[in-house]
């Protein structure tokens, strides 16, 4: 009997550890209950591996050091702004009906809408590369670049050459790239050439196995920002990579959208760069955010929203849901990864039921098979509500855009998924202007010309193995 009991001890211990872990997951805040249920399923289904996975990526942990640095640099940036009376300008009044969006957007970095911004929509890598290189070649003081992915291809080398030329003129050049998204670049000869030329190259969120308990290792800096002399800014979905994107060529071309901005909103892109640069280099650049660029009389109202794991206030998802609720006639959303939380899905389907023409555009082929399956698990709810689902067939549609009623527009680095809402560091540009919203809508409808629409009858008739795989992936959508 004692031997029999001894043989049961390992199993009993595993059950006890599993039970403790399940209780811990159940004690998470209510706002994260959908992911809690998914984690409980993982822990119960694969006990040891499930517990290890939860310990590594189950919680949004920025780490005490990063949280401290975040508080320090945000306080420093706000002090610099106050000293220069950056916020003392007359408050910008956004168009009627968008006030709630503007208020919720300030949950991010407390950045207000700013009037007087000139915008150029860049819809190809070639147009972005040429414009960015021209601006770097004109730089007199500094050139700041932050990108998730920087590839050693003809685009990356052309931009690198411009940075080397600028550094040779005495321009301060700083390049911040994500450690995971640009891992190969950071080890490349190109990065070494840049450093040798005087360009400061820093890895964002370097991952070390020793940090496994204190920081979430898959938390990434997914922002794309460029600021030249504090006067010109860029942000959008483009990485510094050719459309052929050689790490994943079979999904090419990658289709993106980026904004070039001149005006006061560039200050807020600069503030995000200054914040992120300090987080991974410990270099203070807060003096660079002490003044606002001049407003242009013909400019648009723009609001920059920076979000990430350092501030768990759900600013991004609240802004998106508020924009969806605002829609009265038409809502168009493009995203490469459509794995929304329950609240966002409910907002979108409710808009369609209300009679709003609701259009979701996603790539027909996705570079993440699991995300592709999970995305399709939501099609049924969308189609049943009357929304249109279109799959882009001429490459990987990577643009993250929203237009509402020809009045409001958003260009973002963020996908419609929990990773962008809760974990990664993202930047979104809100534009309160009908002319620009119409311009962005024209780009979106151009995507539709290269799409196949998902029809309800055909969708319901798909083979049961596909339905099973999609719904199984959908069970874990809260973790993707």
TABELVEN-V835658 format. One record per residue. N is the residue number from 0. RES is the residue in one letter. SS is DSSP state (@ for helix, = for strand, . for the rest). BURIAL is 1 if it has 9 or more other C-alpha atoms within 8 Angstrom, else 0. D_LAST is the distance of its C-alpha to the last C-alpha in Angstrom with 1 decimal. Layout:
<<N RES SS BURIAL D_LAST> <N RES SS BURIAL D_LAST>>
This chain:
<<0 X . 0 46.8> <1 X @ 0 45.7> <2 X @ 0 44.3> <3 X @ 0 42.3> <4 X @ 0 40.9> <5 X @ 0 40.1> <6 X @ 0 38.1> <7 X @ 0 36.0> <8 X @ 0 35.2> <9 X @ 0 32.2> <10 X @ 0 30.6> <11 X @ 0 31.5> <12 X @ 0 30.1> <13 X @ 1 26.7> <14 X @ 0 26.7> <15 X @ 0 27.8> <16 X @ 0 25.1> <17 X @ 1 22.4> <18 X @ 0 24.0> <19 X @ 0 24.1> <20 X @ 1 20.4> <21 X @ 1 19.6> <22 X @ 0 22.1> <23 X @ 0 20.5> <24 X @ 1 17.1> <25 X @ 0 19.1> <26 X . 0 20.8> <27 X . 1 17.8> <28 X . 0 18.5> <29 X @ 0 18.5> <30 X @ 0 16.3> <31 X @ 0 13.3> <32 X @ 1 14.5> <33 X @ 0 11.8> <34 X @ 1 9.4> <35 X @ 1 12.8> <36 X @ 0 13.5> <37 X @ 1 10.5> <38 X @ 1 11.5> <39 X @ 1 15.1> <40 X @ 0 14.5> <41 X @ 1 13.2> <42 X @ 1 16.1> <43 X @ 1 18.6> <44 X @ 0 17.8> <45 X . 0 17.8> <46 X @ 1 19.7> <47 X @ 0 20.3> <48 X @ 0 17.2> <49 X @ 1 15.1> <50 X @ 1 17.1> <51 X @ 0 16.9> <52 X @ 1 13.1> <53 X @ 1 13.2> <54 X @ 1 16.0> <55 X @ 1 14.2> <56 X @ 1 10.8> <57 X . 0 11.1> <58 X . 0 13.0> <59 X . 1 13.1> <60 X . 0 16.3> <61 X . 1 18.0> <62 X . 1 21.1> <63 X @ 0 24.5> <64 X @ 0 26.0> <65 X @ 1 23.5> <66 X @ 1 23.8> <67 X @ 0 27.6> <68 X @ 1 27.6> <69 X @ 1 25.6> <70 X @ 0 28.2> <71 X @ 0 31.0> <72 X @ 1 30.1> <73 X @ 1 29.2> <74 X @ 0 32.6> <75 X @ 1 34.3> <76 X @ 1 33.0> <77 X @ 0 34.0> <78 X @ 0 37.4> <79 X @ 1 38.0> <80 X @ 1 37.2> <81 X @ 1 39.6> <82 X @ 0 42.3> <83 X . 0 42.2> <84 X . 0 41.9> <85 X @ 1 38.9> <86 X @ 0 37.9> <87 X @ 0 41.6> <88 X . 0 41.5> <89 X . 0 41.9> <90 X . 0 38.6> <91 X . 1 37.1> <92 X . 0 37.2> <93 X . 1 34.3> <94 X . 0 35.1> <95 X . 0 35.7> <96 X . 0 32.6> <97 X . 1 30.2> <98 X @ 1 31.3> <99 X @ 0 28.5> <100 X @ 1 25.9> <101 X @ 1 28.0> <102 X @ 0 28.3> <103 X @ 1 24.6> <104 X @ 1 23.9> <105 X . 1 26.1> <106 X . 1 23.8> <107 X . 1 22.1> <108 X . 0 25.0> <109 X . 0 27.8> <110 X . 1 28.5> <111 X . 1 30.9> <112 X . 1 31.3> <113 X = 1 33.9> <114 X = 1 36.5> <115 X = 1 38.0> <116 X = 1 35.3> <117 X = 1 35.9> <118 X = 1 32.9> <119 X = 0 32.7> <120 X = 1 29.8> <121 X = 1 29.1> <122 X . 1 27.5> <123 X . 1 28.0> <124 X @ 1 27.7> <125 X @ 0 31.5> <126 X @ 1 32.2> <127 X @ 1 29.8> <128 X @ 1 31.3> <129 X @ 0 34.8> <130 X @ 0 34.5> <131 X @ 1 32.8> <132 X @ 1 35.4> <133 X @ 0 38.2> <134 X @ 1 37.0> <135 X @ 1 36.7> <136 X @ 1 40.2> <137 X @ 0 41.5> <138 X . 1 40.0> <139 X . 0 42.7> <140 X . 1 40.9> <141 X = 1 37.3> <142 X = 1 34.3> <143 X = 1 30.9> <144 X = 1 27.8> <145 X = 1 24.2> <146 X = 1 21.6> <147 X . 1 18.3> <148 X . 1 19.7> <149 X = 1 23.5> <150 X . 1 24.8> <151 X . 1 28.3> <152 X . 0 29.4> <153 X @ 0 32.0> <154 X @ 1 30.0> <155 X @ 1 29.1> <156 X @ 1 32.8> <157 X @ 1 34.3> <158 X @ 1 32.5> <159 X @ 1 33.4> <160 X @ 0 37.0> <161 X @ 1 37.1> <162 X @ 1 35.8> <163 X @ 1 38.5> <164 X @ 1 41.1> <165 X @ 1 40.2> <166 X @ 1 40.2> <167 X @ 1 43.6> <168 X . 0 44.9> <169 X . 0 44.0> <170 X . 1 40.8> <171 X = 1 38.3> <172 X = 1 35.1> <173 X = 1 31.8> <174 X = 1 28.7> <175 X = 1 25.4> <176 X = 1 22.6> <177 X = 1 19.3> <178 X . 1 19.9> <179 X . 0 17.0> <180 X . 1 17.0> <181 X . 1 20.8> <182 X @ 1 21.6> <183 X @ 0 24.0> <184 X @ 1 25.8> <185 X @ 1 26.4> <186 X . 0 28.3> <187 X . 1 30.1> <188 X @ 0 33.7> <189 X @ 1 32.7> <190 X @ 1 31.2> <191 X @ 1 34.4> <192 X @ 0 36.6> <193 X @ 1 35.0> <194 X @ 1 35.6> <195 X @ 0 39.1> <196 X . 1 39.8> <197 X . 1 39.0> <198 X . 1 35.4> <199 X = 1 33.3> <200 X = 1 30.1> <201 X = 1 27.5> <202 X = 1 24.1> <203 X = 1 21.5> <204 X . 1 19.6> <205 X . 0 21.3> <206 X . 0 19.6> <207 X . 0 22.0> <208 X @ 0 21.5> <209 X @ 0 23.9> <210 X @ 1 21.5> <211 X . 1 19.1> <212 X . 0 20.4> <213 X . 1 20.8> <214 X . 1 17.9> <215 X . 1 14.2> <216 X . 1 14.5> <217 X . 0 11.2> <218 X . 1 12.2> <219 X . 1 13.6> <220 X = 1 16.3> <221 X . 1 15.1> <222 X . 1 18.4> <223 X . 1 21.1> <224 X = 1 24.5> <225 X = 1 28.1> <226 X = 1 31.1> <227 X = 1 34.7> <228 X . 1 37.6> <229 X . 1 35.8> <230 X . 1 36.9> <231 X = 1 34.4> <232 X = 1 30.6> <233 X = 1 27.8> <234 X = 1 24.2> <235 X = 1 21.7> <236 X . 1 19.2> <237 X . 1 21.6> <238 X . 1 21.2> <239 X = 1 24.5> <240 X . 1 24.4> <241 X . 1 26.3> <242 X . 1 25.0> <243 X . 1 25.3> <244 X . 1 22.7> <245 X @ 0 24.2> <246 X @ 0 21.2> <247 X @ 1 19.9> <248 X @ 1 23.1> <249 X @ 0 22.5> <250 X @ 1 20.2> <251 X . 1 22.7> <252 X . 1 23.9> <253 X = 1 21.1> <254 X = 1 22.1> <255 X . 1 21.7> <256 X . 1 23.5> <257 X = 1 24.9> <258 X = 1 27.4> <259 X = 1 30.6> <260 X = 1 31.9> <261 X = 1 35.4> <262 X . 1 36.3> <263 X . 1 35.4> <264 X @ 1 31.6> <265 X @ 1 31.8> <266 X @ 1 32.7> <267 X @ 1 29.3> <268 X @ 1 27.5> <269 X @ 1 30.0> <270 X @ 1 29.2> <271 X @ 1 25.5> <272 X @ 1 26.6> <273 X @ 1 29.2> <274 X @ 1 26.7> <275 X @ 1 24.2> <276 X @ 1 27.3> <277 X @ 1 28.7> <278 X @ 1 25.6> <279 X @ 1 25.8> <280 X @ 0 29.5> <281 X . 0 31.3> <282 X . 0 33.4> <283 X . 0 34.4> <284 X . 0 34.6> <285 X @ 1 35.0> <286 X @ 0 38.4> <287 X @ 0 36.6> <288 X @ 1 35.3> <289 X . 1 38.7> <290 X . 1 39.6> <291 X . 0 38.2> <292 X . 1 38.8> <293 X . 0 41.3> <294 X . 1 40.3> <295 X . 1 41.4> <296 X . 0 43.4> <297 X . 0 41.7> <298 X . 1 38.2> <299 X = 1 35.2> <300 X = 1 33.5> <301 X = 1 30.2> <302 X = 1 27.8> <303 X = 1 25.4> <304 X = 1 22.4> <305 X = 1 20.8> <306 X = 1 17.8> <307 X = 1 15.9> <308 X . 1 15.4> <309 X . 0 19.2> <310 X = 0 19.7> <311 X . 0 17.6> <312 X . 0 19.3> <313 X . 1 16.7> <314 X @ 1 18.9> <315 X @ 1 16.7> <316 X @ 1 15.3> <317 X @ 1 18.9> <318 X @ 1 20.4> <319 X @ 1 18.4> <320 X @ 1 19.2> <321 X @ 1 22.8> <322 X @ 1 23.2> <323 X @ 1 22.1> <324 X @ 0 24.6> <325 X @ 1 27.2> <326 X . 1 27.3> <327 X . 0 30.5> <328 X . 1 31.0> <329 X = 1 28.1> <330 X = 1 24.4> <331 X = 1 22.8> <332 X = 1 19.2> <333 X = 1 18.1> <334 X . 1 14.6> <335 X . 1 13.2> <336 X . 1 9.6> <337 X = 1 10.1> <338 X = 1 7.4> <339 X . 1 9.6> <340 X . 1 10.3> <341 X @ 0 13.5> <342 X @ 0 15.9> <343 X @ 1 15.0> <344 X @ 1 15.1> <345 X @ 0 18.4> <346 X @ 1 19.8> <347 X @ 1 19.3> <348 X @ 1 20.8> <349 X @ 1 23.5> <350 X @ 1 24.5> <351 X @ 1 25.0> <352 X @ 1 27.0> <353 X . 0 29.1> <354 X . 0 30.2> <355 X . 1 28.2> <356 X = 1 27.7> <357 X = 1 23.9> <358 X = 1 22.5> <359 X = 1 18.9> <360 X = 1 19.0> <361 X = 1 16.3> <362 X = 1 17.1> <363 X . 0 18.6> <364 X . 1 17.4> <365 X . 1 14.0> <366 X . 0 13.8> <367 X . 0 10.5> <368 X @ 0 11.7> <369 X @ 0 8.7> <370 X @ 1 7.1> <371 X @ 1 10.8> <372 X @ 1 11.2> <373 X @ 1 8.6> <374 X @ 1 10.2> <375 X @ 1 13.5> <376 X . 1 13.1> <377 X . 1 13.7> <378 X @ 1 16.8> <379 X @ 1 19.2> <380 X @ 0 18.8> <381 X @ 1 19.3> <382 X @ 1 22.3> <383 X @ 0 23.8> <384 X @ 1 23.9> <385 X . 1 25.6> <386 X . 1 23.0> <387 X = 1 23.3> <388 X = 1 20.5> <389 X = 1 21.5> <390 X = 1 20.2> <391 X = 1 21.5> <392 X . 1 23.4> <393 X . 0 24.9> <394 X . 1 22.2> <395 X = 1 18.6> <396 X = 1 18.7> <397 X . 1 17.0> <398 X . 1 18.8> <399 X = 1 17.1> <400 X = 1 20.0> <401 X = 1 21.2> <402 X = 1 24.9> <403 X = 1 26.5> <404 X . 1 30.1> <405 X . 1 31.3> <406 X . 1 31.4> <407 X = 1 28.2> <408 X = 1 25.7> <409 X = 1 22.7> <410 X = 1 21.7> <411 X = 1 18.7> <412 X . 1 16.5> <413 X . 1 13.5> <414 X . 1 11.1> <415 X = 1 10.7> <416 X = 1 7.2> <417 X @ 1 6.6> <418 X @ 1 6.3> <419 X @ 1 9.7> <420 X @ 1 10.9> <421 X @ 1 10.9> <422 X @ 1 10.4> <423 X . 1 11.8> <424 X = 1 15.4> <425 X = 1 16.1> <426 X = 1 19.3> <427 X = 1 20.2> <428 X = 1 23.7> <429 X = 1 25.2> <430 X = 1 28.4> <431 X = 1 30.8> <432 X . 1 33.1> <433 X @ 1 34.0> <434 X @ 0 35.2> <435 X @ 1 32.1> <436 X @ 1 29.9> <437 X @ 1 32.1> <438 X @ 0 31.8> <439 X @ 1 28.0> <440 X @ 1 28.3> <441 X @ 0 30.6> <442 X @ 0 28.0> <443 X @ 1 25.5> <444 X @ 0 28.1> <445 X @ 0 28.9> <446 X @ 1 25.4> <447 X @ 1 26.2> <448 X . 0 29.3> <449 X . 1 27.2> <450 X = 1 24.9> <451 X = 1 25.2> <452 X = 0 24.9> <453 X . 1 23.1> <454 X . 0 25.9> <455 X @ 1 25.6> <456 X @ 0 28.2> <457 X @ 0 26.9> <458 X @ 1 23.3> <459 X @ 0 24.6> <460 X . 0 26.7> <461 X . 0 24.1> <462 X . 0 24.5> <463 X @ 0 23.3> <464 X @ 0 21.5> <465 X @ 0 19.2> <466 X @ 1 18.7> <467 X @ 0 18.0> <468 X @ 1 15.4> <469 X @ 1 13.6> <470 X @ 1 13.9> <471 X @ 1 12.9> <472 X @ 1 9.5> <473 X @ 1 9.5> <474 X @ 1 10.2> <475 X . 1 6.9> <476 X @ 1 5.2> <477 X @ 1 5.7> <478 X @ 1 3.8> <479 X . 1 0.0>>
